[in-house]
């Protein structure tokens, strides 16, 4: 398959990023409505955290690709490899912080989803399951994040 690439102007690049940010509102709204059906109290926090995660991911991509206005189709496997190998080898603290914040926000989203799943079987265990998953995710994420960083100590 031949790869297609399009060179964009700076205005087109920023308008695309604004469009992606607005698309995040739609995804966060759909997600929060799905959560509201099963766990109404977590609907607003789920919306805010999912949209914040969307924006942090967008900022991370903008920071990583700064100055590069070539847009091309990419296979998921390539995108995953490019994002994680680039962010792991980037010595910049800002890229590391964006990756850490992104991972912690995903932990909140996973905690909500698993809390809802546990709540379907045992309704009284929604909140403990949420906090258990969230605490485990945060502690594991922070341990992994600081394990290889000697420049922050």
Secondary structure, DSSP 8 states (H G I E B T S, - for coil): ----EEE--HHHHHHHHHHHHHHHHHHHHHHHHHHHHH-GGGHHHHHHHHHHHHHHHHHHHHHHTTT--EEE---HHHHHHHHHHHHHH---HHHHHHHHHHHHHHHHHHHHHHHHHHHHH-GGGHHHHHHHHHHHHHHHHHHHHHHS--TT-
